[in-house]
Amino acid sequence: MDFGATWIGVGQDEMYALCKEYNVSTFAQPEEGKSVQMLCGTRGEYSGFIPPMSYLGLIDTELAIRKCDAIAQTIDLKEPWNSEMAEYYDSVTVEQFIDQQIWTQDCKATLTMAVKTLYCKEPSEISALSFFFLVHSGTNMKILCEIKEGAQQDRIVGGSSTLPKAIYNQLKDKAKWVLGEPVDKIQILPNEEQLVQVYGRSGKQYTARKCVVAVPPALAARIQWDPLLDATRDSLLSRSSAGSIHKCIFRYKTKWWVAKGLSGVVVSDHGPLSYIVDHSMKLPDGSEFIGLVGFCVGKDSIEIRNLPLEERKKRMLQHIEKAFESKEAWNMTEFYEHDWASEEFSRGCYMGNLPPGIMTQHAEHCDYMRLPWGNVYFAATEFSTIWSGYMEGAVRSGYAVAQEILKKPQPNPLPLIGKEFGCPLELNPPKVKNLKRAKKPSSSSGFWVALLVAAVAGLAYWKYQS
Ligand SMILES: Cc1cc2nc3c(=O)[nH]c(=O)nc-3n(C[C@H](O)[C@H](O)[C@H](O)COP(=O)(O)OP(=O)(O)OC[C@H]3O[C@@H](n4cnc5c(N)ncnc54)[C@H](O)[C@@H]3O)c2cc1C
């Protein structure tokens, strides 16, 4: 059913390669028909990437996308905190950036909705530096947001869990597996080999020469560590917070939206559902699941959390009815929802990120988050430079850690607590380059204003002529 990660798309080569290697098929996300937008109090149907809006809004949006892509390209993927203008972009939220750089309400609403859906957080809590890193890491804005030729292009037959299950089936006899055992404590034993003792919740203990902690950063910080993680690493891991989502699936008997010429895609600047998309698929028994999936994200997810289930459902169905202008919305046969922030082993989604100011404040030590702690290694999508926040990033991070362990199979030295930085001495802290103490970029140069005026005049002339 895919309550979690669903799509793979353009540039996610390792995911496609794994699907091929393990004989797992993919299919294209259905997208035939028009999309619906509900922005700035209006409803409209449209084809293409950018929802319909005023001419000024269209120009503004096109320029905003170019601007975001251009800034994103300046962000160093390995050390975003050392990028040109890093300090400035980390000092403003995405909301402030939008307010300063975007002129029209249409464009503001569109960008706000896109960022909120990408993060499951409000733009007011996201560092602009973190946002531009995400854009660069996922190639560009269009690829991040698009279905066809974008990150939402394909789905895995049988759901995304088919892939890890296929990998497990091939490897299950080649290794000892312990599944369903939460880890509460990790201890690095004070012996010569620096063996790692892992304490399961069942009371069982496991000893290893090397240990990979492949959980979101904030959850790594919640594990009990002996010796204690150094303060800098702990402060970074624990401040990496994920957003909120109620991912909801609505099952129907027919694709009634297709009969209306609609693709199922709805983008909205108000809750409860910021994004709706067709979730239909073939089931393993050959039957077809027909339905829509809705993303209730950020403050909308927080707002509905404590409402009774029936009330949550009612609000969502009202939203679907309004979006598709159809009472068919209420003919839903089944409803499923997953609140990821309430999930003990996720505590939010889609990925953790650092709030404004934290990356550059810790610039000299930011890399500690992903460096080994003695014989303990850290892997997670958050630590990937490419497609960070996505399944692709998780796979790449896993490969990077595996390579590191294979390169250096001998024990790592004991993680002593350093006097100067409160970090392991032997990690050779990455040297900070000269931080660019950048100034705020100009929001509207004369060139853009002139271009805008010329474009509006051109459009008005063309409209008048036709
Ligand atoms: C609703 C939703 C939609 C998403 N959509 C997409 C999408 O369409 N495409 C995409 O590419 N990505 C998507 N993502 C993001 C994607 O799921 C993540 O990027 C990816 O799963 C990260 O992998 P990971 O291995 O780093 O961490 P996780 O997938 O979080 O894996 C960590 C594992 O560790 C376990 N764990 C946690 N704590 C402990 C503990 N103490 N002891 C033992 N085990 C523990 C967890 O149960 C989990 O199995 C989505 C995520 C969500 C939540």
The ligand as an SDF file (V2000), in Angstrom:
LIG
                    3D

 53 58  0  0  0  0  0  0  0  0999 V2000
    5.3870    9.1990    4.1160 C   0  0  0  0  0  0  0  0  0  0  0  0
    6.7230    9.1230    3.4500 C   0  0  0  0  0  0  0  0  0  0  0  0
    6.8090    9.2380    2.0820 C   0  0  0  0  0  0  0  0  0  0  0  0
    8.0430    9.1640    1.4410 C   0  0  0  0  0  0  0  0  0  0  0  0
    8.0920    9.1820    0.0720 N   0  0  0  0  0  0  0  0  0  0  0  0
    9.2640    8.9250   -0.5570 C   0  0  0  0  0  0  0  0  0  0  0  0
    9.2910    8.6950   -1.9590 C   0  0  0  0  0  0  0  0  0  0  0  0
    8.2560    8.7140   -2.6210 O   0  0  0  0  0  0  0  0  0  0  0  0
   10.4950    8.4330   -2.5370 N   0  0  0  0  0  0  0  0  0  0  0  0
   11.6570    8.3520   -1.8090 C   0  0  0  0  0  0  0  0  0  0  0  0
   12.7080    8.0820   -2.3920 O   0  0  0  0  0  0  0  0  0  0  0  0
   11.6470    8.5640   -0.4750 N   0  0  0  0  0  0  0  0  0  0  0  0
   10.4950    8.8360    0.1720 C   0  0  0  0  0  0  0  0  0  0  0  0
   10.4550    8.9690    1.5300 N   0  0  0  0  0  0  0  0  0  0  0  0
   11.7350    9.0200    2.2550 C   0  0  0  0  0  0  0  0  0  0  0  0
   12.3370    7.6300    2.4440 C   0  0  0  0  0  0  0  0  0  0  0  0
   11.4170    6.8060    3.1010 O   0  0  0  0  0  0  0  0  0  0  0  0
   13.5940    7.7720    3.2660 C   0  0  0  0  0  0  0  0  0  0  0  0
   14.4990    8.6210    2.6040 O   0  0  0  0  0  0  0  0  0  0  0  0
   14.3000    6.4420    3.4580 C   0  0  0  0  0  0  0  0  0  0  0  0
   13.4340    5.4610    3.9690 O   0  0  0  0  0  0  0  0  0  0  0  0
   15.4410    6.6270    4.4220 C   0  0  0  0  0  0  0  0  0  0  0  0
   16.0810    5.4020    4.6220 O   0  0  0  0  0  0  0  0  0  0  0  0
   17.0200    5.1890    5.8790 P   0  0  0  0  0  0  0  0  0  0  0  0
   17.5520    3.8130    5.7630 O   0  0  0  0  0  0  0  0  0  0  0  0
   17.9750    6.3290    5.9700 O   0  0  0  0  0  0  0  0  0  0  0  0
   16.0760    5.3130    7.1690 O   0  0  0  0  0  0  0  0  0  0  0  0
   14.7270    4.5680    7.5010 P   0  0  0  0  0  0  0  0  0  0  0  0
   13.9960    4.1510    6.2790 O   0  0  0  0  0  0  0  0  0  0  0  0
   14.0390    5.4380    8.4870 O   0  0  0  0  0  0  0  0  0  0  0  0
   15.2270    3.2210    8.1950 O   0  0  0  0  0  0  0  0  0  0  0  0
   15.6060    3.1940    9.5330 C   0  0  0  0  0  0  0  0  0  0  0  0
   15.2140    1.8390   10.0940 C   0  0  0  0  0  0  0  0  0  0  0  0
   15.7310    1.7360   11.4060 O   0  0  0  0  0  0  0  0  0  0  0  0
   14.7250    1.2570   12.2760 C   0  0  0  0  0  0  0  0  0  0  0  0
   15.0270    1.7750   13.6190 N   0  0  0  0  0  0  0  0  0  0  0  0
   14.8820    3.0370   14.0970 C   0  0  0  0  0  0  0  0  0  0  0  0
   15.3000    3.1150   15.3610 N   0  0  0  0  0  0  0  0  0  0  0  0
   15.7330    1.8720   15.6920 C   0  0  0  0  0  0  0  0  0  0  0  0
   16.2750    1.2850   16.8760 C   0  0  0  0  0  0  0  0  0  0  0  0
   16.4900    1.9980   17.9950 N   0  0  0  0  0  0  0  0  0  0  0  0
   16.5900   -0.0380   16.8530 N   0  0  0  0  0  0  0  0  0  0  0  0
   16.4030   -0.7900   15.7420 C   0  0  0  0  0  0  0  0  0  0  0  0
   15.8920   -0.2960   14.6020 N   0  0  0  0  0  0  0  0  0  0  0  0
   15.5550    1.0150   14.5830 C   0  0  0  0  0  0  0  0  0  0  0  0
   13.4200    1.7640   11.7120 C   0  0  0  0  0  0  0  0  0  0  0  0
   12.3450    0.9420   12.1190 O   0  0  0  0  0  0  0  0  0  0  0  0
   13.6980    1.6710   10.2140 C   0  0  0  0  0  0  0  0  0  0  0  0
   13.3570    0.3850    9.7390 O   0  0  0  0  0  0  0  0  0  0  0  0
    9.2340    9.0220    2.2010 C   0  0  0  0  0  0  0  0  0  0  0  0
    9.1540    8.9220    3.5920 C   0  0  0  0  0  0  0  0  0  0  0  0
    7.9140    8.9600    4.2110 C   0  0  0  0  0  0  0  0  0  0  0  0
    7.8420    8.7910    5.7080 C   0  0  0  0  0  0  0  0  0  0  0  0
  1  2  1  0
  2  3  1  0
  2 52  2  0
  3  4  2  0
  4  5  1  0
  4 50  1  0
  5  6  2  0
  6  7  1  0
  6 13  1  0
  7  8  2  0
  7  9  1  0
  9 10  1  0
 10 11  2  0
 10 12  1  0
 12 13  2  0
 13 14  1  0
 14 15  1  0
 14 50  1  0
 15 16  1  0
 16 17  1  0
 16 18  1  0
 18 19  1  0
 18 20  1  0
 20 21  1  0
 20 22  1  0
 22 23  1  0
 23 24  1  0
 24 25  2  0
 24 26  1  0
 24 27  1  0
 27 28  1  0
 28 29  2  0
 28 30  1  0
 28 31  1  0
 31 32  1  0
 32 33  1  0
 33 34  1  0
 33 48  1  0
 34 35  1  0
 35 36  1  0
 35 46  1  0
 36 37  1  0
 36 45  1  0
 37 38  2  0
 38 39  1  0
 39 40  1  0
 39 45  2  0
 40 41  1  0
 40 42  2  0
 42 43  1  0
 43 44  2  0
 44 45  1  0
 46 47  1  0
 46 48  1  0
 48 49  1  0
 50 51  2  0
 51 52  1  0
 52 53  1  0
M  END
$$$$
